[in-house]
Amino acid sequence: MNETEFLYNYLPEDLSVAIKKTDGHIKDNLFEIRLRRSRAVVLCLLGKSFYLEPSGEITQAKNENVIKISDEDFDETFMRLCGHSLYSALDSLKRGYITLSNGSRVGVCMTAVLENDNVTSVRDASSLNIRIPRELKGCSDLLCDYLFSNGLKSVLVASRVSGGKTTLLRDIARNLSERMYKVAVVDERNEIGAKKGKIITADLGDNTDVLTFYPKEIGTETAVRTLSPDVITLDEAANDAEAKAISYAFSCGVKFILSVHASNTDELKNKKIVSRLLSTNEFSYVVLIDCGFEYKIYDVTDGEIDENYRSTVDNSIVCNERRISYKNCSRKDLYM
């Protein structure tokens, strides 16, 4: 079962049937299904948004045939995504999301209930953004050959939202594990390991331990104290508490592969969390994935991004069993 098929049991029947009818390349490149109460369904792929018709055709021109989601179907879908228990999902709903057992994260727009400026509860869901994770085994092979040719280094991976950083992070963890480094993954939202019950469903290698749903700062300290990792992988470092835990792990000799949100070097330079992390002088490289899915590698051994330094590594990944150059192709090429 692939990532899209996993979602069929959550979606209204007419929507599932229509998605099943879509071209295989559409299913392979679909990364968001956006449901808004009493509005037309929108699919996001190839960097663009499309309406979906019952025939499985996609279009950017709205017409009377496009699939809409009724109030009743929206509420039923929402309850399925919550496991039919709003209470058990409340903590994550207050932070705006639900994580499914395969690592899919669902963004949820609701009305916040405030008490002393704190969100104490939420109500009245109005839209759902179902994000579909992609496991592309091998997408980091050439990159890891370059980054770790002289031993383990700490690396910062950056991209815009939905820009591929988690997919790359996951495969780097697998790669390092297969090189017999002890890898610990702090998986706060279950997006990297996609743990289902007791089983880690993503292939992270045989030498990887996963701490699921741990807050990043607590999971980092726990990994250092109990797992003796060579390297810790975590997604979307964002605040001072996490930076403090990372600094503590550095003082214990642990390396890091972690990600942040940034679309370009200007955003990287202006992010407080990036400045704090680079000021440790523990990171060797920043890997920046741009909007065209080309990655650039910057040397940061001096604690600053050296824009005069660019790697000569072949910017390519393995996608759909083909080797595709990031530099020479667009999202459209991935679709063709």
KOLGUDREN-312136 format. One record per residue (C-alpha): residue number from 1; residue in one letter; y, x, z. Coordinates in nm, 3 decimals. Layout:
% residues N
num / residuo / yy / xx / zz
NUM / A / Y / X / Z .
...
END
This chain:
% residues 336
num / residuo / yy / xx / zz
1 / M / 0.000 / 0.000 / 0.000 .
2 / N / 0.337 / 0.148 / -0.103 .
3 / E / 0.668 / 0.107 / 0.078 .
4 / T / 0.778 / -0.199 / -0.122 .
5 / E / 0.444 / -0.382 / -0.091 .
6 / F / 0.462 / -0.340 / 0.287 .
7 / L / 0.766 / -0.570 / 0.292 .
8 / Y / 0.608 / -0.864 / 0.106 .
9 / N / 0.474 / -1.020 / 0.426 .
10 / Y / 0.826 / -1.035 / 0.568 .
11 / L / 1.006 / -1.181 / 0.266 .
12 / P / 1.021 / -1.540 / 0.137 .
13 / E / 0.742 / -1.609 / -0.111 .
14 / D / 0.968 / -1.661 / -0.415 .
15 / L / 1.142 / -1.330 / -0.350 .
16 / S / 0.814 / -1.142 / -0.302 .
17 / V / 0.672 / -1.289 / -0.624 .
18 / A / 0.983 / -1.192 / -0.821 .
19 / I / 0.981 / -0.834 / -0.689 .
20 / K / 0.611 / -0.805 / -0.778 .
21 / K / 0.705 / -0.900 / -1.136 .
22 / T / 0.967 / -0.627 / -1.170 .
23 / D / 0.903 / -0.318 / -1.376 .
24 / G / 0.716 / -0.042 / -1.191 .
25 / H / 1.013 / 0.194 / -1.216 .
26 / I / 1.232 / -0.064 / -1.045 .
27 / K / 0.989 / -0.093 / -0.755 .
28 / D / 0.960 / 0.286 / -0.735 .
29 / N / 1.338 / 0.335 / -0.716 .
30 / L / 1.431 / 0.031 / -0.507 .
31 / F / 1.592 / 0.153 / -0.184 .
32 / E / 1.764 / -0.156 / -0.040 .
33 / I / 1.702 / -0.533 / -0.039 .
34 / R / 2.015 / -0.711 / 0.082 .
35 / L / 1.983 / -1.067 / 0.213 .
36 / R / 2.292 / -1.269 / 0.304 .
37 / R / 2.261 / -1.619 / 0.446 .
38 / S / 2.290 / -1.883 / 0.168 .
39 / R / 2.388 / -1.617 / -0.087 .
40 / A / 2.220 / -1.449 / -0.383 .
41 / V / 1.971 / -1.170 / -0.312 .
42 / V / 2.090 / -0.823 / -0.414 .
43 / L / 1.868 / -0.524 / -0.495 .
44 / C / 2.007 / -0.170 / -0.478 .
45 / L / 1.861 / 0.101 / -0.699 .
46 / L / 1.980 / 0.377 / -0.929 .
47 / G / 2.309 / 0.388 / -0.737 .
48 / K / 2.396 / 0.032 / -0.839 .
49 / S / 2.351 / -0.328 / -0.717 .
50 / F / 2.166 / -0.597 / -0.912 .
51 / Y / 2.082 / -0.965 / -0.889 .
52 / L / 1.715 / -1.063 / -0.924 .
53 / E / 1.579 / -1.345 / -1.138 .
54 / P / 1.245 / -1.527 / -1.072 .
55 / S / 1.105 / -1.362 / -1.387 .
56 / G / 1.147 / -1.020 / -1.227 .
57 / E / 1.440 / -0.927 / -1.448 .
58 / I / 1.743 / -0.766 / -1.283 .
59 / T / 2.102 / -0.819 / -1.392 .
60 / Q / 2.455 / -0.739 / -1.282 .
61 / A / 2.581 / -1.067 / -1.433 .
62 / K / 2.545 / -1.356 / -1.190 .
63 / N / 2.390 / -1.668 / -1.341 .
64 / E / 2.231 / -1.991 / -1.224 .
65 / N / 1.882 / -1.837 / -1.229 .
66 / V / 1.936 / -1.558 / -0.976 .
67 / I / 1.739 / -1.590 / -0.653 .
68 / K / 1.927 / -1.712 / -0.347 .
69 / I / 1.806 / -1.720 / 0.012 .
70 / S / 1.839 / -2.048 / 0.201 .
71 / D / 1.935 / -2.082 / 0.568 .
72 / E / 1.575 / -2.169 / 0.653 .
73 / D / 1.424 / -1.876 / 0.463 .
74 / F / 1.683 / -1.638 / 0.607 .
75 / D / 1.600 / -1.740 / 0.964 .
76 / E / 1.225 / -1.714 / 0.905 .
77 / T / 1.263 / -1.370 / 0.745 .
78 / F / 1.478 / -1.254 / 1.036 .
79 / M / 1.222 / -1.371 / 1.292 .
80 / R / 0.938 / -1.201 / 1.104 .
81 / L / 1.134 / -0.876 / 1.099 .
82 / C / 1.187 / -0.910 / 1.476 .
83 / G / 0.816 / -0.968 / 1.533 .
84 / H / 0.899 / -1.327 / 1.635 .
85 / S / 1.059 / -1.194 / 1.954 .
86 / L / 1.437 / -1.157 / 1.970 .
87 / Y / 1.405 / -1.038 / 2.329 .
88 / S / 1.189 / -0.737 / 2.240 .
89 / A / 1.424 / -0.644 / 1.955 .
90 / L / 1.747 / -0.700 / 2.151 .
91 / D / 1.820 / -0.336 / 2.240 .
92 / S / 1.809 / -0.224 / 1.878 .
93 / L / 1.983 / -0.540 / 1.753 .
94 / K / 2.278 / -0.459 / 1.980 .
95 / R / 2.301 / -0.130 / 1.789 .
96 / G / 2.282 / -0.313 / 1.457 .
97 / Y / 1.930 / -0.253 / 1.332 .
98 / I / 1.556 / -0.318 / 1.355 .
99 / T / 1.295 / -0.052 / 1.273 .
100 / L / 0.970 / -0.171 / 1.117 .
101 / S / 0.635 / -0.006 / 1.174 .
102 / N / 0.643 / 0.184 / 0.843 .
103 / G / 0.981 / 0.340 / 0.923 .
104 / S / 1.187 / 0.092 / 0.723 .
105 / R / 1.520 / 0.034 / 0.895 .
106 / V / 1.681 / -0.309 / 0.866 .
107 / G / 2.055 / -0.327 / 0.921 .
108 / V / 2.151 / -0.657 / 1.083 .
109 / C / 2.498 / -0.816 / 1.087 .
110 / M / 2.543 / -1.046 / 1.388 .
111 / T / 2.815 / -1.171 / 1.621 .
112 / A / 2.860 / -0.947 / 1.925 .
113 / V / 2.878 / -1.089 / 2.276 .
114 / L / 3.112 / -0.865 / 2.477 .
115 / E / 3.153 / -0.803 / 2.847 .
116 / N / 3.407 / -0.543 / 2.961 .
117 / D / 3.421 / -0.409 / 2.605 .
118 / N / 3.043 / -0.354 / 2.600 .
119 / V / 2.803 / -0.534 / 2.368 .
120 / T / 2.572 / -0.721 / 2.608 .
121 / S / 2.404 / -0.943 / 2.350 .
122 / V / 2.420 / -1.057 / 1.988 .
123 / R / 2.380 / -1.389 / 1.811 .
124 / D / 2.402 / -1.563 / 1.473 .
125 / A / 2.255 / -1.319 / 1.220 .
126 / S / 2.436 / -1.345 / 0.888 .
127 / S / 2.300 / -1.063 / 0.671 .
128 / L / 2.009 / -0.820 / 0.650 .
129 / N / 1.993 / -0.484 / 0.474 .
130 / I / 1.630 / -0.381 / 0.436 .
131 / R / 1.619 / -0.008 / 0.360 .
132 / I / 1.301 / 0.126 / 0.202 .
133 / P / 1.196 / 0.478 / 0.305 .
134 / R / 1.045 / 0.706 / 0.043 .
135 / E / 0.790 / 0.977 / 0.114 .
136 / L / 0.811 / 1.235 / -0.165 .
137 / K / 0.554 / 1.498 / -0.079 .
138 / G / 0.648 / 1.830 / -0.230 .
139 / C / 1.019 / 1.759 / -0.272 .
140 / S / 1.104 / 2.051 / -0.041 .
141 / D / 0.850 / 2.305 / -0.169 .
142 / L / 1.086 / 2.529 / -0.368 .
143 / L / 1.362 / 2.484 / -0.113 .
144 / C / 1.138 / 2.596 / 0.173 .
145 / D / 1.017 / 2.895 / -0.029 .
146 / Y / 1.380 / 3.002 / -0.055 .
147 / L / 1.506 / 2.915 / 0.296 .
148 / F / 1.212 / 3.057 / 0.490 .
149 / S / 1.106 / 3.350 / 0.274 .
150 / N / 1.205 / 3.589 / 0.554 .
151 / G / 1.098 / 3.376 / 0.848 .
152 / L / 1.204 / 3.061 / 1.025 .
153 / K / 1.575 / 2.973 / 1.017 .
154 / S / 1.786 / 2.685 / 1.149 .
155 / V / 1.913 / 2.456 / 0.871 .
156 / L / 2.159 / 2.168 / 0.855 .
157 / V / 2.086 / 1.905 / 0.587 .
158 / A / 2.376 / 1.683 / 0.480 .
159 / S / 2.419 / 1.389 / 0.245 .
160 / R / 2.601 / 1.060 / 0.219 .
161 / V / 2.437 / 0.745 / 0.356 .
162 / S / 2.113 / 0.674 / 0.165 .
163 / G / 2.155 / 1.011 / -0.006 .
164 / G / 1.803 / 1.145 / 0.052 .
165 / K / 1.846 / 1.357 / 0.366 .
166 / T / 1.574 / 1.184 / 0.570 .
167 / T / 1.327 / 1.211 / 0.281 .
168 / L / 1.402 / 1.582 / 0.248 .
169 / L / 1.392 / 1.632 / 0.626 .
170 / R / 1.049 / 1.470 / 0.648 .
171 / D / 0.905 / 1.695 / 0.379 .
172 / I / 1.056 / 2.010 / 0.530 .
173 / A / 0.880 / 1.922 / 0.857 .
174 / R / 0.550 / 1.889 / 0.667 .
175 / N / 0.610 / 2.215 / 0.485 .
176 / L / 0.682 / 2.410 / 0.803 .
177 / S / 0.379 / 2.258 / 0.972 .
178 / E / 0.159 / 2.370 / 0.684 .
179 / R / 0.304 / 2.721 / 0.724 .
180 / M / 0.164 / 2.703 / 1.081 .
181 / Y / 0.493 / 2.674 / 1.264 .
182 / K / 0.481 / 2.441 / 1.565 .
183 / V / 0.704 / 2.149 / 1.467 .
184 / A / 0.841 / 1.882 / 1.702 .
185 / V / 1.003 / 1.574 / 1.549 .
186 / V / 1.242 / 1.371 / 1.763 .
187 / D / 1.224 / 1.038 / 1.582 .
188 / E / 1.470 / 0.807 / 1.754 .
189 / R / 1.444 / 0.523 / 1.500 .
190 / N / 1.086 / 0.584 / 1.376 .
191 / E / 1.221 / 0.665 / 1.029 .
192 / I / 1.063 / 1.009 / 0.993 .
193 / G / 0.708 / 0.960 / 1.124 .
194 / A / 0.678 / 0.585 / 1.055 .
195 / K / 0.451 / 0.538 / 1.354 .
196 / K / 0.241 / 0.222 / 1.342 .
197 / G / 0.072 / 0.149 / 1.672 .
198 / K / -0.080 / 0.483 / 1.774 .
199 / I / -0.082 / 0.634 / 1.424 .
200 / I / 0.187 / 0.849 / 1.258 .
201 / T / 0.162 / 0.716 / 0.902 .
202 / A / 0.389 / 0.973 / 0.732 .
203 / D / 0.228 / 1.305 / 0.642 .
204 / L / 0.407 / 1.554 / 0.868 .
205 / G / 0.127 / 1.809 / 0.869 .
206 / D / -0.140 / 1.902 / 1.123 .
207 / N / 0.087 / 2.117 / 1.341 .
208 / T / 0.354 / 1.854 / 1.411 .
209 / D / 0.418 / 1.652 / 1.729 .
210 / V / 0.634 / 1.338 / 1.715 .
211 / L / 0.840 / 1.185 / 1.995 .
212 / T / 0.904 / 0.829 / 1.878 .
213 / F / 1.201 / 0.616 / 1.990 .
214 / Y / 1.327 / 0.889 / 2.224 .
215 / P / 1.707 / 0.921 / 2.226 .
216 / K / 1.777 / 1.250 / 2.051 .
217 / E / 1.919 / 1.434 / 2.352 .
218 / I / 1.630 / 1.329 / 2.579 .
219 / G / 1.368 / 1.391 / 2.311 .
220 / T / 1.506 / 1.739 / 2.241 .
221 / E / 1.491 / 1.840 / 2.607 .
222 / T / 1.144 / 1.686 / 2.643 .
223 / A / 1.016 / 1.875 / 2.337 .
224 / V / 1.147 / 2.208 / 2.469 .
225 / R / 0.996 / 2.158 / 2.814 .
226 / T / 0.657 / 2.020 / 2.714 .
227 / L / 0.569 / 2.111 / 2.353 .
228 / S / 0.678 / 2.478 / 2.315 .
229 / P / 0.797 / 2.413 / 1.956 .
230 / D / 0.901 / 2.679 / 1.709 .
231 / V / 1.132 / 2.427 / 1.543 .
232 / I / 1.265 / 2.080 / 1.622 .
233 / T / 1.348 / 1.828 / 1.349 .
234 / L / 1.584 / 1.538 / 1.411 .
235 / D / 1.786 / 1.302 / 1.197 .
236 / E / 2.160 / 1.226 / 1.212 .
237 / A / 2.297 / 1.435 / 1.495 .
238 / A / 2.625 / 1.269 / 1.587 .
239 / N / 2.760 / 1.316 / 1.940 .
240 / D / 2.838 / 1.566 / 2.214 .
241 / A / 2.533 / 1.479 / 2.425 .
242 / E / 2.304 / 1.560 / 2.133 .
243 / A / 2.495 / 1.881 / 2.056 .
244 / K / 2.459 / 1.988 / 2.420 .
245 / A / 2.081 / 1.931 / 2.409 .
246 / I / 2.059 / 2.126 / 2.083 .
247 / S / 2.252 / 2.417 / 2.238 .
248 / Y / 2.011 / 2.413 / 2.533 .
249 / A / 1.715 / 2.434 / 2.294 .
250 / F / 1.878 / 2.723 / 2.107 .
251 / S / 1.908 / 2.910 / 2.438 .
252 / C / 1.530 / 2.871 / 2.472 .
253 / G / 1.467 / 3.029 / 2.131 .
254 / V / 1.396 / 2.710 / 1.937 .
255 / K / 1.510 / 2.664 / 1.575 .
256 / F / 1.635 / 2.336 / 1.427 .
257 / I / 1.615 / 2.142 / 1.103 .
258 / L / 1.856 / 1.852 / 1.144 .
259 / S / 2.072 / 1.623 / 0.936 .
260 / V / 2.425 / 1.485 / 0.940 .
261 / H / 2.621 / 1.243 / 0.724 .
262 / A / 2.857 / 1.417 / 0.479 .
263 / S / 2.915 / 1.383 / 0.105 .
264 / N / 3.094 / 1.711 / 0.038 .
265 / T / 3.214 / 2.033 / 0.199 .
266 / D / 3.549 / 1.880 / 0.300 .
267 / E / 3.369 / 1.614 / 0.503 .
268 / L / 3.145 / 1.878 / 0.657 .
269 / K / 3.442 / 2.088 / 0.762 .
270 / N / 3.621 / 1.789 / 0.915 .
271 / K / 3.327 / 1.660 / 1.120 .
272 / K / 3.354 / 1.747 / 1.488 .
273 / I / 2.976 / 1.750 / 1.535 .
274 / V / 2.932 / 1.994 / 1.245 .
275 / S / 3.199 / 2.229 / 1.382 .
276 / R / 3.035 / 2.224 / 1.723 .
277 / L / 2.689 / 2.291 / 1.582 .
278 / L / 2.804 / 2.573 / 1.355 .
279 / S / 3.004 / 2.730 / 1.638 .
280 / T / 2.672 / 2.816 / 1.806 .
281 / N / 2.618 / 3.071 / 1.524 .
282 / E / 2.252 / 2.970 / 1.527 .
283 / F / 2.239 / 2.804 / 1.185 .
284 / S / 2.170 / 3.009 / 0.873 .
285 / Y / 2.213 / 2.750 / 0.597 .
286 / V / 2.365 / 2.413 / 0.513 .
287 / V / 2.184 / 2.217 / 0.242 .
288 / L / 2.424 / 1.962 / 0.090 .
289 / I / 2.278 / 1.685 / -0.127 .
290 / D / 2.550 / 1.543 / -0.351 .
291 / C / 2.578 / 1.204 / -0.520 .
292 / G / 2.381 / 1.328 / -0.820 .
293 / F / 2.091 / 1.437 / -0.599 .
294 / E / 2.164 / 1.802 / -0.671 .
295 / Y / 2.147 / 2.017 / -0.361 .
296 / K / 2.365 / 2.315 / -0.290 .
297 / I / 2.287 / 2.577 / -0.025 .
298 / Y / 2.564 / 2.742 / 0.175 .
299 / D / 2.540 / 3.043 / 0.404 .
300 / V / 2.676 / 2.962 / 0.752 .
301 / T / 2.555 / 3.263 / 0.949 .
302 / D / 2.915 / 3.336 / 1.052 .
303 / G / 2.963 / 2.984 / 1.188 .
304 / E / 3.163 / 2.871 / 0.884 .
305 / I / 3.071 / 2.728 / 0.545 .
306 / D / 3.097 / 3.005 / 0.287 .
307 / E / 3.184 / 2.820 / -0.036 .
308 / N / 3.165 / 3.144 / -0.229 .
309 / Y / 2.794 / 3.166 / -0.146 .
310 / R / 2.558 / 2.956 / -0.355 .
311 / S / 2.185 / 2.993 / -0.379 .
312 / T / 2.004 / 3.063 / -0.704 .
313 / V / 1.705 / 2.850 / -0.609 .
314 / D / 1.596 / 2.601 / -0.873 .
315 / N / 1.736 / 2.268 / -0.755 .
316 / S / 1.437 / 2.048 / -0.824 .
317 / I / 1.204 / 1.805 / -0.658 .
318 / V / 0.871 / 1.648 / -0.738 .
319 / C / 0.924 / 1.281 / -0.811 .
320 / N / 0.669 / 1.040 / -0.958 .
321 / E / 0.440 / 1.337 / -1.028 .
322 / R / 0.702 / 1.500 / -1.251 .
323 / R / 0.923 / 1.795 / -1.175 .
324 / I / 1.283 / 1.685 / -1.220 .
325 / S / 1.585 / 1.912 / -1.196 .
326 / Y / 1.854 / 1.773 / -0.965 .
327 / K / 2.110 / 1.966 / -1.165 .
328 / N / 2.009 / 1.835 / -1.506 .
329 / C / 1.939 / 1.470 / -1.437 .
330 / S / 2.103 / 1.161 / -1.299 .
331 / R / 1.962 / 0.864 / -1.112 .
332 / K / 1.920 / 0.703 / -1.453 .
333 / D / 1.692 / 0.988 / -1.557 .
334 / L / 1.480 / 0.926 / -1.249 .
335 / Y / 1.450 / 0.564 / -1.362 .
336 / M / 1.364 / 0.635 / -1.725 .
END
